[in-house]
Amino acid sequence: MQDEVRNKKYNSYVEAKIAKTHAWPSLFNAFWVGGLICVFGQVCNDLILMWFPSISTQSAWAYTLIIIIFIAALLTGLGVFDKIGAFAGAGTIVPITGFSNSITSPALDFKNEGIIFGMCAKMFIIAGPVIVSGTVASMIVGIIYLFV
Amino acid sequence: MKRELGQQTVFFKNKPKIIGHYSIVGPKEGKGNLREYFSEIEQDDFFGQKTYEKGERVMIERALEGAVKDANLSFDDIKLFLSGDLLNQIISSSYAARKYDIPYAGVFGACSTMAESLALGACLVDGGHFETVACATSSHFSTAERQFRTPLELGSQRPPTSQWTVTGSGADIISSKGSGPIITCATFGKVADFGITDVNNMGAAMAPAAMYTLIAHFKDTKTKPEDYDLILSGDLGKLGSEILIDLMEDKGYKLGLNYKDCGQIIFKRNQNVLMGGSGCGCSATVLNSIVLKKLITGEYKRVLFMATGALLSTLSAQQGESVPGVAHAVVIEGEKNE
């Protein structure tokens, strides 16, 4: 009981002691880097539609995603993406670049532990929960949609 | 917490000495504040190996071999090898020990391992059980990051309270014969847990343990903070050492300018390490570079070296448990004092 009081006091003391970081610089960097990625995606999409008129709009989006995913994976492999991510934060995590990075980086990390139980198994340690919750959410929405 | 603080210190009568030491660090540490003091700076993060884990092993081997050489001994003279590190089942130490034909005892105190192994080694030598004992520890940024945190190439931002694991290893040879700085006493610390659950705030989690050990030490030895040329904590970092100063002040001890933290001095401010360095290698390489060199030259006469460790695992953290800390301290005095 005495310890609980002490721990509570200590935790609030530590909380107050932590230097408050300013959110604005991080938000600004996230905004412009994220925005730039979106602009790049739009440019890709428009160029694909312009150069290949036979491609449907939907397929053009798919190709755009593939291109961005590939670039993010490549930059991860080259060891550049983590530096951009440390600077941009949510700016690179929220677009599909973050998803690509979250799968490529553990795959790279665990390649020494073998292809099957290392790379393939550990590839989803970060993206896995996202995929699961996305799938579950779409199932729930699907069931609701069925009855409404 | 009912027990009186104190009675945790062992006093050595037979003058166990540190007759050889060696420190080896990675490229980032090699650009830090202490670059001219390290015995060896390796530019390859892999230490010539295929994996970071194997690299860390090589780092311990080089540190141990360097320390043995520094003591002008051969491996036949080493009667026991005490070592530990941060990886699961302390594989870096045990696999490094596999290479040598000497008895090995693994120790684990997380980042407090350097002080723990020195304290144990000094006890064994002082008690006359062994003539010469080798103590070592290591940590590697990339292996620790892989085990405790996120993949290396993940593009995420580090929390502002986090610290940077030092890539480095330090080794000491303690002997009853020969010459070198003397370990005069050792204070073994109790595990303290003040309920910090944030694994990215190790400094705050370890500071209470450091406070208990320091107070026990001052009470047992009847000394005051100003009796030491240097009071060195292991890897509390900027926040942790500020907390320690506050906690000590509450208990009536004022830590002055002679108090420093290895985590804060090893890197330069512009090296983007947030609260500073951490890991077993942090205290080990600082002790085995600048501190021992200055003890040998006589610039420091009496140093209180206290390494702090956070005794968590990824499992305990995921189960929401708080982070217990521990701190062990040894007093090292220059030989020229007598």
HADDOCK unambig.tbl for C-alpha pairs under 7 A between the chains (distance, minus, plus):
assign (segid A and resid 7 and name CA) (segid B and resid 194 and name CA) 4.78 0.50 0.50
assign (segid A and resid 7 and name CA) (segid B and resid 195 and name CA) 5.33 0.50 0.50
assign (segid A and resid 10 and name CA) (segid B and resid 194 and name CA) 6.80 0.50 0.50
assign (segid A and resid 11 and name CA) (segid B and resid 196 and name CA) 6.57 0.50 0.50
assign (segid A and resid 14 and name CA) (segid B and resid 204 and name CA) 6.85 0.50 0.50
assign (segid A and resid 76 and name CA) (segid B and resid 153 and name CA) 6.15 0.50 0.50
assign (segid A and resid 79 and name CA) (segid B and resid 153 and name CA) 6.36 0.50 0.50
assign (segid A and resid 81 and name CA) (segid B and resid 153 and name CA) 7.00 0.50 0.50
assign (segid A and resid 81 and name CA) (segid B and resid 155 and name CA) 5.87 0.50 0.50
assign (segid A and resid 82 and name CA) (segid B and resid 153 and name CA) 5.14 0.50 0.50
assign (segid A and resid 82 and name CA) (segid B and resid 154 and name CA) 5.40 0.50 0.50
assign (segid A and resid 82 and name CA) (segid B and resid 155 and name CA) 3.75 0.50 0.50
assign (segid A and resid 82 and name CA) (segid B and resid 156 and name CA) 6.77 0.50 0.50
assign (segid A and resid 83 and name CA) (segid B and resid 155 and name CA) 6.68 0.50 0.50
assign (segid A and resid 84 and name CA) (segid B and resid 155 and name CA) 6.90 0.50 0.50
assign (segid A and resid 85 and name CA) (segid B and resid 155 and name CA) 4.00 0.50 0.50
assign (segid A and resid 85 and name CA) (segid B and resid 156 and name CA) 5.41 0.50 0.50
assign (segid A and resid 85 and name CA) (segid B and resid 157 and name CA) 6.79 0.50 0.50
assign (segid A and resid 86 and name CA) (segid B and resid 155 and name CA) 5.85 0.50 0.50
assign (segid A and resid 86 and name CA) (segid B and resid 156 and name CA) 5.42 0.50 0.50
assign (segid A and resid 86 and name CA) (segid B and resid 157 and name CA) 4.59 0.50 0.50
assign (segid A and resid 89 and name CA) (segid B and resid 156 and name CA) 6.00 0.50 0.50
assign (segid A and resid 89 and name CA) (segid B and resid 157 and name CA) 5.80 0.50 0.50
assign (segid A and resid 101 and name CA) (segid B and resid 154 and name CA) 6.25 0.50 0.50
assign (segid A and resid 101 and name CA) (segid B and resid 155 and name CA) 6.96 0.50 0.50
assign (segid A and resid 102 and name CA) (segid B and resid 154 and name CA) 6.12 0.50 0.50
assign (segid A and resid 105 and name CA) (segid B and resid 151 and name CA) 5.82 0.50 0.50
assign (segid A and resid 105 and name CA) (segid B and resid 152 and name CA) 6.84 0.50 0.50
assign (segid A and resid 105 and name CA) (segid B and resid 153 and name CA) 5.02 0.50 0.50
assign (segid A and resid 105 and name CA) (segid B and resid 154 and name CA) 5.49 0.50 0.50
assign (segid A and resid 106 and name CA) (segid B and resid 151 and name CA) 5.25 0.50 0.50
assign (segid A and resid 109 and name CA) (segid B and resid 151 and name CA) 6.11 0.50 0.50
assign (segid A and resid 109 and name CA) (segid B and resid 152 and name CA) 6.87 0.50 0.50
